[in-house]
Amino acid sequence: MDQTLRRKLDQITDILWAGGVTNPVTYIEQISYLIYLKLLDEEETTRELQGRLGAGNGALLFPAQAERFRWSKWRFKSGEDLRNFVRDEVFPYMASLVKDDPQVAEYFRDAVLEIVDPNVLKQVVDMFDSIDFRKLGPDIKGDIFEYLLTHLGQSALNGQFRTPRQIRAFMVEMTDPDLGDTVYDPACGTAGFLIDVVDHILARYSEKVEEVPVYGEDWLEKRGQTLEEAKKEVPNLQTYRKGPGERIPDWSRLEASIYGTDVSRQMMRISVMNLVLHGIRHARLKRANVLSEMSGLTEDDLNRRYAVILSNPPFAGQIPRDSIRQDLPTKSRKSELLFIALMLRSLAPGGRCAVVVPEGALFGSTRAHKELREKLLREYELQAVVSLPAGVFKPYAGVKTSVLVLRRPATEPEEGRTATRQVWFYEIRNDGYDPDKIQGGGRPETPGANDIPGLLAAWNDYKESRFEEPPGEEAGAVLDPGSDEPRCWWASFETLAENDFNLAASRYKPRVAEPVPDEDPAELIREVLAIEREITEGLEKLLEEVEQ
């Protein structure tokens, strides 16, 4: 995305802010409405052209009697005429397309135009009108929305915030989704994990793959460097891969494999638009409270199993017992345990999962905590616990978290055997951002201090051994004096069972022995005896004075 387009997007958000639309979630939602209307107009133009050439199915979203609802027909309006027409006629028409285009109808269901100032709306419409989305590839269109979503990094509305890219990237890498895998995020928010999965799969099926820093392509522009130059300067620079995916044999197969739910209609709209602009028009997204008996999910939804699950679910508060789904394998009311239970239930045989959990879920002493951890270790293969720095979600959350990486066995474990034989722990102390400072609503970059590339290198070695040889020392090991503090270690199932299935990485961390003092032990003993004599003499003198 070039600087001109970036400046235009900044102007749009500035205009909305100055016009009273100040909540980032709200103005991104409002922008998504306008982008969708512009995209639908451009798609209608393409359909008309196909019709004239005898191609396509001839179906139009805006037949003759509804042509006035097209962007190209009303964009010339201004003042209250524009605002009222968009609010009172365009939005209701789009919501009425239940038979013709149910996805569009669902998107605009209950939609409200919150840009109340007609002049502000006119300015924003004019600026979007100057962007021809047809000429932009899905990578550029995706970058547009990703750039807008950076504004969410400065706010957290009702617990809604974006998982940092550097965390999402390694979770996707460790689960390694492929074409044909059904992928699910039960609390998808802005669809960050789903977008990263799409990028991961597209790169795998591309002739030419581009490597991008987790800080974004404009990071290199600001530094005035190529990627190769940046890597020489920062050897452990974290990157991810992107590609056009031209070798994907069936795009509809990719689209049909992407699933997501979220309880917020606002976030649902934002995630739909994020995927649309990344080229995924027909993802299976649904608004639902997945933990509730009144979830809004169908029987098919409830019974579906997924090959890959990636999520950073909300983990604040408790849910009323009568509202909780009865099919979840836990009796807890805590949302973090309920989400873990949901993912265990939703994982297909052979499926993989990576989920962010609060540290308390790993060592909580309640019966529900222990039973769920035991179930996880006995019936599922917990492959890794990745300990994250305490400040990874600053400025909007400071809670200590970890990532669980697990797999459901393709077949049930034999009687008397457990699916998990050992658990590998990795401690990330630095994630490429300053853990203490907050600047401009986020943490400043520290690309040279990032343990994530080391995590992925060690994980790949572990994977190469078919998860038989975990890197690092076994739990309880004592390292030689002067050894570097360990980054990774492992614990057997038996050790975990002895510790009430506690999964906190720090519990099992090997320690570095204290160096043996250089002094002669005999001399140290003489010094201690001399000190003891001085104390004894002092006490004897004190006793004499007391007795006088």
C-alpha positions as CSV (number, residue, x, y, z in Angstrom):
1,M,0.0,0.0,0.0
2,D,1.6,3.3,-1.1
3,Q,1.8,6.5,0.9
4,T,-0.9,8.2,-1.1
5,L,-3.5,5.6,-0.2
6,R,-2.3,5.6,3.4
7,R,-2.7,9.3,3.7
8,K,-6.2,9.1,2.2
9,L,-7.2,6.6,4.9
10,D,-5.7,8.8,7.6
11,Q,-7.8,11.7,6.2
12,I,-11.0,9.6,6.3
13,T,-10.5,8.6,9.9
14,D,-9.6,12.2,10.8
15,I,-12.7,13.5,9.2
16,L,-14.9,11.0,11.0
17,W,-13.2,11.7,14.3
18,A,-13.7,15.5,13.9
19,G,-17.3,14.7,12.9
20,G,-18.1,13.1,16.2
21,V,-17.5,9.4,15.3
22,T,-14.7,8.9,17.8
23,N,-14.9,5.3,18.9
24,P,-12.5,3.3,16.6
25,V,-14.8,0.2,16.6
26,T,-17.7,2.4,15.5
27,Y,-15.9,4.3,12.7
28,I,-14.3,1.2,11.3
29,E,-17.8,-0.4,11.2
30,Q,-19.1,2.7,9.4
31,I,-16.2,2.7,7.0
32,S,-16.9,-1.0,6.3
33,Y,-20.5,-0.2,5.3
34,L,-19.3,2.3,2.7
35,I,-16.6,0.1,1.4
36,Y,-19.1,-2.8,1.0
37,L,-21.5,-0.5,-0.9
38,K,-18.7,0.6,-3.2
39,L,-17.5,-3.0,-3.8
40,L,-21.0,-4.1,-4.6
41,D,-21.4,-1.3,-7.2
42,E,-18.1,-2.4,-8.8
43,E,-19.2,-6.0,-8.8
44,E,-22.5,-5.0,-10.4
45,T,-20.5,-3.3,-13.2
46,T,-18.6,-6.5,-13.8
47,R,-21.8,-8.5,-13.9
48,E,-23.3,-6.1,-16.4
49,L,-20.2,-6.5,-18.6
50,Q,-20.4,-10.3,-18.3
51,G,-24.1,-10.2,-19.3
52,R,-23.3,-8.1,-22.4
53,L,-20.6,-10.7,-23.4
54,G,-23.0,-13.6,-22.8
55,A,-21.1,-14.8,-19.7
56,G,-22.2,-15.0,-16.1
57,N,-25.6,-16.0,-14.9
58,G,-27.3,-12.7,-15.6
59,A,-28.3,-12.1,-11.9
60,L,-28.1,-8.5,-10.8
61,L,-28.1,-7.2,-7.3
62,F,-29.7,-3.9,-8.5
63,P,-32.3,-4.7,-11.2
64,A,-33.9,-1.8,-13.0
65,Q,-36.4,-0.9,-10.2
66,A,-33.5,-0.9,-7.6
67,E,-30.8,0.7,-9.6
68,R,-31.1,3.9,-7.6
69,F,-29.6,2.1,-4.6
70,R,-26.3,1.7,-6.4
71,W,-23.3,3.7,-5.1
72,S,-22.7,5.2,-8.6
73,K,-26.3,6.5,-8.7
74,W,-26.5,8.2,-5.3
75,R,-22.8,9.3,-4.8
76,F,-23.6,12.7,-6.4
77,K,-26.2,13.5,-3.7
78,S,-25.2,15.9,-0.9
79,G,-26.5,17.4,2.4
80,E,-29.4,15.8,4.2
81,D,-30.6,14.3,0.9
82,L,-27.5,12.1,0.8
83,R,-27.6,11.2,4.5
84,N,-31.3,10.4,4.6
85,F,-31.2,8.4,1.4
86,V,-28.3,6.2,2.5
87,R,-29.8,5.8,6.0
88,D,-33.5,5.3,5.2
89,E,-33.4,3.7,1.8
90,V,-30.0,2.1,0.8
91,F,-29.4,0.3,4.1
92,P,-32.9,-1.1,4.3
93,Y,-32.7,-2.3,0.7
94,M,-29.4,-4.1,1.3
95,A,-30.9,-5.8,4.3
96,S,-33.9,-7.0,2.2
97,L,-31.7,-9.1,-0.1
98,V,-32.3,-12.3,1.9
99,K,-33.0,-14.4,-1.2
100,D,-30.8,-12.7,-3.7
101,D,-27.7,-12.4,-1.6
102,P,-28.1,-13.6,2.0
103,Q,-24.6,-12.7,3.0
104,V,-25.2,-9.0,2.1
105,A,-28.6,-9.0,3.8
106,E,-27.1,-10.4,7.0
107,Y,-24.3,-7.8,6.9
108,F,-26.7,-5.0,6.7
109,R,-29.3,-6.5,9.1
110,D,-29.8,-3.9,12.0
111,A,-27.2,-1.7,10.4
112,V,-27.3,1.9,11.6
113,L,-25.7,4.9,9.8
114,E,-24.0,6.7,12.7
115,I,-22.4,9.4,10.5
116,V,-25.1,12.0,11.3
117,D,-23.4,15.1,9.9
118,P,-24.3,15.2,6.2
119,N,-21.1,17.1,5.3
120,V,-18.9,14.5,7.0
121,L,-20.7,11.7,5.1
122,K,-20.2,13.6,1.8
123,Q,-16.5,14.0,2.3
124,V,-16.0,10.3,3.2
125,V,-18.1,9.2,0.2
126,D,-16.1,11.4,-2.1
127,M,-12.8,10.0,-0.8
128,F,-13.9,6.4,-1.2
129,D,-15.3,7.2,-4.6
130,S,-11.8,8.1,-5.8
131,I,-10.5,4.5,-4.9
132,D,-11.1,1.9,-7.7
133,F,-11.1,-1.3,-5.7
134,R,-11.3,-3.4,-8.9
135,K,-7.7,-2.3,-9.8
136,L,-6.4,-3.3,-6.4
137,G,-5.3,-6.9,-5.7
138,P,-6.6,-8.7,-2.6
139,D,-3.2,-8.0,-0.9
140,I,-3.7,-4.2,-1.3
141,K,-7.4,-4.3,-0.3
142,G,-6.5,-6.4,2.7
143,D,-3.7,-4.0,3.6
144,I,-6.3,-1.2,3.6
145,F,-8.4,-2.8,6.2
146,E,-5.4,-4.0,8.2
147,Y,-4.2,-0.4,8.3
148,L,-7.6,0.8,9.6
149,L,-7.6,-1.9,12.2
150,T,-4.4,-0.6,13.8
151,H,-6.6,2.0,15.3
152,L,-8.1,-0.7,17.5
153,G,-4.7,-1.2,19.1
154,Q,-5.5,2.1,20.9
155,S,-8.7,0.9,22.5
156,A,-10.4,-2.1,24.0
157,L,-14.2,-2.0,23.9
158,N,-15.9,-4.5,26.2
159,G,-12.8,-6.7,26.2
160,Q,-12.5,-6.5,22.4
161,F,-9.0,-5.9,21.2
162,R,-6.7,-7.4,18.6
163,T,-4.2,-10.1,19.3
164,P,-0.8,-8.7,18.4
165,R,0.5,-9.9,15.0
166,Q,3.7,-11.4,16.4
167,I,1.7,-13.7,18.6
168,R,-0.8,-14.7,16.0
169,A,2.0,-15.4,13.5
170,F,3.8,-18.0,15.7
171,M,0.5,-19.7,16.7
172,V,-0.4,-20.1,13.0
173,E,3.1,-21.4,12.2
174,M,2.9,-24.0,15.0
175,T,-0.5,-25.4,14.0
176,D,0.5,-25.2,10.3
177,P,-2.9,-25.1,8.5
178,D,-3.2,-26.5,5.0
179,L,-5.7,-26.3,2.2
180,G,-8.6,-28.5,3.1
181,D,-8.3,-28.0,6.8
182,T,-11.4,-26.5,8.4
183,V,-10.2,-23.6,10.5
184,Y,-12.2,-22.1,13.4
185,D,-12.0,-19.2,15.8
186,P,-14.9,-19.3,18.3
187,A,-14.2,-15.7,19.4
188,C,-12.9,-14.3,16.1
189,G,-13.1,-10.5,16.8
190,T,-11.6,-8.8,13.7
191,A,-10.7,-12.2,12.1
192,G,-7.0,-11.7,12.6
193,F,-6.3,-15.4,13.1
194,L,-8.4,-16.3,10.1
195,I,-6.7,-13.8,7.9
196,D,-3.3,-15.1,9.0
197,V,-4.4,-18.6,8.2
198,V,-5.4,-17.5,4.7
199,D,-2.0,-15.8,4.2
200,H,-0.2,-18.9,5.4
201,I,-2.1,-21.2,3.0
202,L,-1.7,-18.8,0.1
203,A,2.0,-18.6,0.6
204,R,2.2,-22.4,0.6
205,Y,0.5,-22.5,-2.8
206,S,2.4,-19.6,-4.5
207,E,5.3,-19.7,-7.0
208,K,6.7,-16.5,-5.7
209,V,6.6,-15.9,-1.9
210,E,7.2,-12.5,-0.2
211,E,8.7,-12.3,3.3
212,V,7.2,-9.5,5.4
213,P,8.3,-8.2,8.8
214,V,5.7,-8.5,11.5
215,Y,5.9,-4.7,11.9
216,G,4.5,-4.3,8.3
217,E,5.9,-3.4,4.9
218,D,6.0,0.4,5.8
219,W,8.5,-0.5,8.6
220,L,11.1,-1.2,5.9
221,E,10.1,2.0,4.1
222,K,10.7,4.1,7.2
223,R,14.1,2.5,7.7
224,G,15.0,2.9,4.1
225,Q,16.1,-0.7,3.9
226,T,15.5,-3.9,2.0
227,L,14.5,-7.0,3.9
228,E,17.9,-8.4,3.4
229,E,19.6,-5.3,4.8
230,A,17.2,-5.3,7.8
231,K,18.0,-9.0,8.5
232,K,21.7,-8.3,8.5
233,E,21.2,-5.6,11.1
234,V,18.6,-7.6,13.0
235,P,19.4,-11.3,12.7
236,N,16.3,-12.5,14.7
237,L,13.8,-10.2,12.9
238,Q,10.4,-12.0,12.9
239,T,8.7,-12.3,9.5
240,Y,5.8,-14.0,7.9
241,R,5.2,-15.2,4.3
242,K,2.7,-13.9,1.8
243,G,1.9,-14.9,-1.8
244,P,-0.9,-14.7,-4.3
245,G,-1.8,-18.4,-4.0
246,E,-2.1,-18.9,-7.8
247,R,-1.6,-22.7,-7.4
248,I,-4.7,-23.2,-5.3
249,P,-6.8,-25.5,-7.4
250,D,-10.2,-24.5,-6.0
251,W,-10.7,-21.1,-4.3
252,S,-14.2,-22.0,-3.1
253,R,-12.7,-24.9,-1.1
254,L,-10.5,-22.4,0.8
255,E,-13.4,-20.1,1.4
256,A,-15.7,-22.9,2.6
257,S,-13.0,-24.0,5.2
258,I,-13.0,-20.7,7.1
259,Y,-15.3,-20.6,10.2
260,G,-15.7,-18.0,12.9
261,T,-18.1,-16.8,15.5
262,D,-18.3,-13.8,17.8
263,V,-20.9,-12.5,20.2
264,S,-20.7,-8.9,18.9
265,R,-22.5,-7.9,15.8
266,Q,-20.1,-5.0,15.3
267,M,-17.1,-7.3,15.4
268,M,-18.9,-9.7,13.1
269,R,-19.3,-7.0,10.4
270,I,-15.7,-5.9,10.8
271,S,-14.4,-9.5,10.5
272,V,-16.6,-10.2,7.4
273,M,-15.3,-7.0,5.7
274,N,-11.7,-7.9,6.7
275,L,-12.1,-11.3,5.0
276,V,-13.9,-9.9,1.9
277,L,-11.1,-7.4,1.3
278,H,-8.6,-10.3,1.6
279,G,-10.4,-12.1,-1.2
280,I,-12.5,-14.4,1.0
281,R,-16.1,-13.6,0.1
282,H,-17.9,-16.7,1.4
283,A,-16.3,-17.5,4.8
284,R,-18.7,-19.2,7.3
285,L,-19.0,-16.5,9.9
286,K,-21.8,-16.3,12.3
287,R,-22.8,-14.1,15.3
288,A,-23.3,-16.4,18.3
289,N,-22.6,-16.8,22.0
290,V,-20.9,-20.1,21.7
291,L,-20.9,-20.8,25.4
292,S,-24.6,-20.3,25.9
293,E,-27.6,-22.7,25.6
294,M,-29.2,-19.9,23.6
295,S,-26.2,-19.7,21.3
296,G,-27.9,-19.2,18.0
297,L,-26.0,-22.2,16.6
298,T,-27.7,-24.9,14.5
299,E,-27.3,-28.6,15.2
300,D,-24.8,-28.8,12.3
301,D,-22.8,-26.0,14.0
302,L,-22.8,-27.7,17.3
303,N,-21.7,-31.1,15.9
304,R,-19.1,-29.8,13.5
305,R,-15.5,-30.7,14.2
306,Y,-12.5,-28.6,13.0
307,A,-9.0,-29.6,11.8
308,V,-7.5,-26.4,13.2
309,I,-8.7,-24.1,16.0
310,L,-6.9,-20.8,16.8
311,S,-8.2,-18.3,19.3
312,N,-7.6,-15.7,22.0
313,P,-10.9,-15.8,23.7
314,P,-12.1,-13.3,26.3
315,F,-11.4,-14.6,29.8
316,A,-12.9,-12.2,32.2
317,G,-15.9,-13.0,34.4
318,Q,-18.2,-15.8,35.1
319,I,-21.3,-17.0,33.2
320,P,-24.6,-17.8,34.9
321,R,-24.8,-21.6,35.4
322,D,-28.3,-21.8,33.8
323,S,-27.0,-20.1,30.6
324,I,-24.0,-22.5,30.0
325,R,-24.2,-25.2,27.3
326,Q,-24.7,-28.6,28.9
327,D,-22.5,-30.4,26.3
328,L,-19.2,-28.7,27.4
329,P,-16.8,-31.0,29.3
330,T,-16.5,-28.9,32.5
331,K,-18.8,-27.8,35.3
332,S,-16.9,-24.4,35.7
333,R,-18.6,-21.0,35.2
334,K,-15.3,-19.3,34.4
335,S,-15.2,-18.2,30.7
336,E,-11.5,-19.2,30.2
337,L,-12.2,-22.8,31.2
338,L,-15.4,-22.9,29.2
339,F,-13.6,-21.8,26.1
340,I,-10.9,-24.4,26.6
341,A,-13.6,-27.0,27.0
342,L,-15.4,-25.8,23.9
343,M,-12.2,-26.1,21.8
344,L,-11.5,-29.6,23.1
345,R,-15.0,-30.7,22.2
346,S,-14.8,-29.0,18.8
347,L,-11.5,-30.4,17.6
348,A,-11.6,-33.2,15.0
349,P,-9.5,-36.4,15.5
350,G,-6.0,-35.5,14.4
351,G,-6.8,-31.7,14.7
352,R,-4.5,-29.1,16.1
353,C,-5.3,-26.1,18.4
354,A,-3.4,-23.1,19.7
355,V,-5.1,-20.9,22.3
356,V,-4.2,-18.0,24.5
357,V,-5.1,-18.7,28.2
358,P,-4.6,-16.7,31.4
359,E,-1.9,-18.1,33.6
360,G,-4.5,-18.8,36.3
361,A,-6.0,-21.5,34.1
362,L,-2.7,-23.4,34.3
363,F,-2.3,-23.6,38.0
364,G,-5.8,-22.9,39.5
365,S,-6.5,-25.2,42.4
366,T,-10.3,-25.6,42.1
367,R,-11.7,-29.0,41.2
368,A,-12.8,-27.7,37.8
369,H,-9.3,-26.4,37.0
370,K,-7.7,-29.7,37.9
371,E,-10.2,-31.9,36.1
372,L,-10.0,-30.0,32.9
373,R,-6.2,-30.1,32.9
374,E,-6.2,-33.8,33.6
375,K,-8.7,-34.4,30.8
376,L,-6.5,-32.3,28.5
377,L,-3.4,-34.4,29.3
378,R,-5.0,-37.8,29.3
379,E,-7.2,-37.6,26.3
380,Y,-5.4,-35.0,24.2
381,E,-1.7,-34.5,23.3
382,L,-0.6,-31.2,24.9
383,Q,2.5,-30.6,22.9
384,A,3.7,-27.2,24.2
385,V,3.0,-24.5,26.7
386,V,4.5,-21.2,25.5
387,S,4.9,-18.7,28.3
388,L,4.3,-15.1,27.1
389,P,5.7,-11.9,28.7
390,A,3.4,-10.1,31.2
391,G,3.1,-7.0,29.0
392,V,2.3,-8.6,25.7
393,F,-1.3,-7.2,25.7
394,K,-0.5,-3.8,27.1
395,P,-1.9,-1.1,27.2
396,Y,-5.3,-2.7,27.5
397,A,-4.5,-5.8,29.5
398,G,-1.6,-6.7,31.8
399,V,-2.6,-10.2,32.8
400,K,0.1,-12.9,32.4
401,T,-0.8,-15.4,29.7
402,S,0.5,-18.5,27.9
403,V,-0.3,-20.3,24.7
404,L,-1.4,-24.0,24.7
405,V,-0.5,-26.0,21.6
406,L,-2.3,-29.3,21.5
407,R,-3.5,-32.1,19.2
408,R,-6.4,-34.5,19.4
409,P,-5.1,-38.0,18.7
410,A,-6.4,-39.6,15.5
411,T,-7.5,-42.6,17.6
412,E,-8.4,-42.9,21.2
413,P,-5.4,-43.8,23.5
414,E,-5.2,-47.4,24.5
415,E,-6.5,-48.3,27.9
416,G,-4.0,-47.4,30.6
417,R,-2.1,-45.0,28.3
418,T,-2.3,-41.2,28.2
419,A,-2.3,-39.2,25.0
420,T,0.3,-36.8,26.5
421,R,3.7,-38.4,27.3
422,Q,5.6,-35.1,28.0
423,V,4.9,-31.4,27.7
424,W,7.4,-29.0,26.2
425,F,7.7,-25.5,27.8
426,Y,9.2,-22.4,26.1
427,E,9.6,-19.1,27.8
428,I,9.3,-16.0,25.7
429,R,10.9,-13.1,27.6
430,N,10.8,-10.6,24.7
431,D,8.3,-10.5,21.8
432,G,9.8,-7.8,19.7
433,Y,8.1,-4.9,21.6
434,D,9.1,-3.0,24.7
435,P,7.4,-4.7,27.7
436,D,7.3,-1.5,29.8
437,K,6.8,1.6,27.6
438,I,3.6,2.8,25.9
439,Q,3.9,5.2,23.1
440,G,1.1,6.4,20.7
441,G,-1.3,3.9,22.2
442,G,1.0,0.9,21.8
443,R,4.4,-0.6,22.8
444,P,7.5,0.6,20.8
445,E,9.2,-1.9,18.6
446,T,12.4,-3.7,19.8
447,P,13.1,-6.0,16.8
448,G,16.5,-7.0,18.1
449,A,14.9,-8.3,21.3
450,N,12.5,-11.1,20.1
451,D,12.5,-14.7,21.3
452,I,9.8,-15.8,18.9
453,P,12.2,-16.8,16.0
454,G,14.1,-18.9,18.5
455,L,10.8,-20.6,19.6
456,L,9.9,-21.5,16.0
457,A,13.4,-22.9,15.3
458,A,13.2,-25.1,18.4
459,W,9.6,-26.1,17.6
460,N,10.7,-27.2,14.1
461,D,13.5,-29.3,15.6
462,Y,10.9,-30.9,18.0
463,K,8.5,-31.5,15.1
464,E,11.3,-33.1,13.0
465,S,11.8,-35.7,15.8
466,R,8.0,-36.5,15.6
467,F,7.7,-34.9,19.0
468,E,9.9,-37.6,20.5
469,E,12.9,-35.5,21.5
470,P,11.9,-32.2,23.3
471,P,14.6,-29.6,23.2
472,G,16.0,-28.5,26.5
473,E,16.5,-30.1,29.9
474,E,14.0,-32.2,31.9
475,A,12.1,-30.5,34.7
476,G,14.0,-30.3,37.9
477,A,17.4,-30.4,36.3
478,V,20.2,-28.4,37.9
479,L,22.5,-26.7,35.3
480,D,26.2,-26.1,35.7
481,P,27.2,-22.8,37.4
482,G,27.6,-20.1,34.7
483,S,25.1,-21.7,32.3
484,D,22.7,-19.5,30.4
485,E,19.2,-19.3,31.9
486,P,17.2,-21.9,30.0
487,R,14.6,-20.9,27.4
488,C,13.0,-24.3,27.1
489,W,12.5,-27.5,29.1
490,W,10.1,-30.4,29.4
491,A,8.2,-32.4,32.0
492,S,6.9,-36.0,31.8
493,F,3.3,-36.8,32.3
494,E,4.2,-38.5,35.6
495,T,5.9,-35.3,36.9
496,L,2.8,-33.2,35.9
497,A,0.5,-35.7,37.6
498,E,2.5,-35.4,40.8
499,N,2.0,-31.7,40.7
500,D,-1.8,-31.7,40.4
501,F,-1.4,-31.3,36.6
502,N,0.0,-27.8,37.1
503,L,0.9,-26.5,33.7
504,A,2.7,-23.2,34.7
505,A,6.1,-23.2,32.9
506,S,7.9,-21.7,35.9
507,R,7.0,-24.6,38.0
508,Y,9.3,-27.0,36.1
509,K,12.0,-24.6,35.0
510,P,15.5,-26.0,35.5
511,R,17.7,-23.9,37.8
512,V,21.3,-22.8,37.4
513,A,23.5,-23.9,40.3
514,E,25.3,-21.3,42.3
515,P,29.1,-21.2,41.6
516,V,31.3,-22.9,44.2
517,P,33.1,-20.2,46.2
518,D,36.9,-19.9,45.5
519,E,37.8,-19.5,49.2
520,D,39.4,-22.4,51.2
521,P,36.6,-24.1,53.2
522,A,38.9,-24.4,56.2
523,E,39.5,-20.7,56.2
524,L,35.8,-20.0,56.0
525,I,35.2,-22.2,59.0
526,R,38.0,-20.3,60.9
527,E,36.3,-17.0,60.1
528,V,32.9,-18.3,61.3
529,L,34.5,-19.5,64.6
530,A,36.2,-16.2,65.1
531,I,32.9,-14.4,64.7
532,E,31.2,-16.9,67.1
533,R,34.0,-16.2,69.7
534,E,33.4,-12.4,69.4
535,I,29.7,-12.9,69.9
536,T,30.3,-15.2,72.9
537,E,32.8,-12.7,74.5
538,G,30.3,-9.9,74.0
539,L,27.5,-11.9,75.7
540,E,29.7,-12.8,78.6
541,K,30.6,-9.1,79.2
542,L,26.9,-8.2,79.0
543,L,26.0,-10.9,81.5
544,E,28.6,-9.6,84.0
545,E,27.1,-6.1,83.8
546,V,23.6,-7.4,84.3
547,E,24.6,-9.4,87.4
548,Q,26.4,-6.5,89.1
